Amino acid sequence: MSTSAEPINLFEFEVAAKERLPKEEYDYIAGGATDEISVERNRRAFESWALRPRVLRDVSALDLSTTVLGTKVNLPVLIAPCGGHKRAHPDGEFATYRAAAAAGTIMAVSANASSSFEELAGAAAGHLWVQLYPFRDRELTKDWLARAKEAGCEAVCVTLDSQWPPKRERNIRNKYRRTRGINYPMPSAERANAPRPGGSAGEGADPAATWKDLEWIKSATDLPVVAKGIMTGEDVESCAAAGADAVIVSNHGGRHLDNTLATIEVLTEAVDAAKGKMEILLDGGIRRGADVVKAIALGAKAVFIGRPLFWGLAVGGERGVARVLEILREEIEITMAKCGRPTIASIDSTVVVKAPRL
Ligand SMILES: Cc1cc2nc3c(=O)[nH]c(=O)nc-3n(C[C@H](O)[C@H](O)[C@H](O)COP(=O)(O)O)c2cc1C
């Protein structure tokens, strides 16, 4: 990472990454579905909640640690499952995982990772989750779940919003071809059927999947099951009924269906629907420490970052991702201190107030 013009926030990381990455790779990472309205809305919606500063509440010793599904994390920011980290740096997922482990947080390894989760598991003493889709092939799923358990992964994240391929116009224009995730030992018949128009559907994700498939995944593993890609209270209730242990409120960073609400806008609905039975997590547009605090104030147990990890990788590999996490930590600390909340547990709904963007 060059010291002369080190990025000082995640937006500057994106600018620096854009200069370094081939255009089609930058576009693949940064882009979203059709008009990218949801990509932008994820960000802008954070501006519709204002912080309520509080003073004289002894914030001399801040503690940013919390638990996610019983695992202690030192930072309430986790690494979202994102395919192919090697597109941004040759060390790929290894660099990201080492940075996440050093920061004391969890990394979810994508089904489309450019490194095997078994190899990754040995690369650092951290916490790994593994992501999959409701695949057509249950043998593949069973194998995936068994491998995840064997490798020491602590939860499985089932991505539910990718059953149908999206329309990503930047990729169409760039004639972008995504490389296959390394973790698929896909039988040839499955491979032939796998929907990959535009190279961007959840590989092997079954368009015919229903809640029965999530129930079956839950019954096929003793690892906690995290349902990702949920945007309504109704679907949160269905996740609970299917036995999910946690839900990630996510619109896939605006990469699948455009014109949705922002994730932060549906968080309260999701939290209410969970009725305290499942942990609610959130991703989408987290770029500032204040965003993290707002999400926690509105009921998220923790949040994830997606694109910023690629910006960190592109700028400085492991050190770049570490810096991205460090910047978020510093900004969360400032926000917590100035809102008079020394611990994550003390961040409640009175930290924020809904305020229309001026
Ligand atoms: C390049 C890229 C690849 C992604 N690949 C996956 C994936 O394989 N599985 C998945 O569940 N989500 C995937 N996502 C979505 C992220 O997990 C996450 O939902 C999203 O990036 C969060 O929004 P943010 O990028 O604004 O932080 C991907 C996102 C990006 C940017």
PDBQT file of the ligand as one rigid body, heavy atoms in Angstrom, charges set to zero:
ROOT
HETATM    1  C1  LIG A 401     -18.021  -9.145  -6.160  1.00  0.00    +0.000 C 
HETATM    2  C2  LIG A 401     -19.103  -9.677  -5.268  1.00  0.00    +0.000 A 
HETATM    3  C3  LIG A 401     -19.326 -11.044  -5.223  1.00  0.00    +0.000 A 
HETATM    4  C4  LIG A 401     -20.344 -11.544  -4.398  1.00  0.00    +0.000 A 
HETATM    5  N1  LIG A 401     -20.529 -12.898  -4.333  1.00  0.00    +0.000 NA
HETATM    6  C5  LIG A 401     -21.461 -13.397  -3.484  1.00  0.00    +0.000 A 
HETATM    7  C6  LIG A 401     -21.591 -14.807  -3.328  1.00  0.00    +0.000 A 
HETATM    8  O1  LIG A 401     -20.874 -15.586  -3.930  1.00  0.00    +0.000 OA
HETATM    9  N2  LIG A 401     -22.549 -15.245  -2.462  1.00  0.00    +0.000 N 
HETATM   10  C7  LIG A 401     -23.357 -14.392  -1.740  1.00  0.00    +0.000 A 
HETATM   11  O2  LIG A 401     -24.199 -14.837  -0.971  1.00  0.00    +0.000 OA
HETATM   12  N3  LIG A 401     -23.239 -13.052  -1.876  1.00  0.00    +0.000 NA
HETATM   13  C8  LIG A 401     -22.304 -12.542  -2.719  1.00  0.00    +0.000 A 
HETATM   14  N4  LIG A 401     -22.157 -11.180  -2.805  1.00  0.00    +0.000 N 
HETATM   15  C9  LIG A 401     -23.018 -10.291  -1.998  1.00  0.00    +0.000 C 
HETATM   16  C10 LIG A 401     -22.388 -10.004  -0.643  1.00  0.00    +0.000 C 
HETATM   17  O3  LIG A 401     -22.354 -11.152   0.171  1.00  0.00    +0.000 OA
HETATM   18  C11 LIG A 401     -23.160  -8.915   0.112  1.00  0.00    +0.000 C 
HETATM   19  O4  LIG A 401     -24.518  -9.289   0.217  1.00  0.00    +0.000 OA
HETATM   20  C12 LIG A 401     -23.075  -7.522  -0.506  1.00  0.00    +0.000 C 
HETATM   21  O5  LIG A 401     -21.848  -7.327  -1.161  1.00  0.00    +0.000 OA
HETATM   22  C13 LIG A 401     -23.253  -6.476   0.589  1.00  0.00    +0.000 C 
HETATM   23  O6  LIG A 401     -23.288  -5.191   0.076  1.00  0.00    +0.000 OA
HETATM   24  P1  LIG A 401     -22.010  -4.196   0.009  1.00  0.00    +0.000 P 
HETATM   25  O7  LIG A 401     -21.160  -4.716  -1.127  1.00  0.00    +0.000 OA
HETATM   26  O8  LIG A 401     -22.634  -2.890  -0.276  1.00  0.00    +0.000 OA
HETATM   27  O9  LIG A 401     -21.288  -4.257   1.328  1.00  0.00    +0.000 OA
HETATM   28  C14 LIG A 401     -21.146 -10.664  -3.634  1.00  0.00    +0.000 A 
HETATM   29  C15 LIG A 401     -20.884  -9.290  -3.670  1.00  0.00    +0.000 A 
HETATM   30  C16 LIG A 401     -19.871  -8.791  -4.471  1.00  0.00    +0.000 A 
HETATM   31  C17 LIG A 401     -19.622  -7.318  -4.479  1.00  0.00    +0.000 C 
ENDROOT
TORSDOF 0
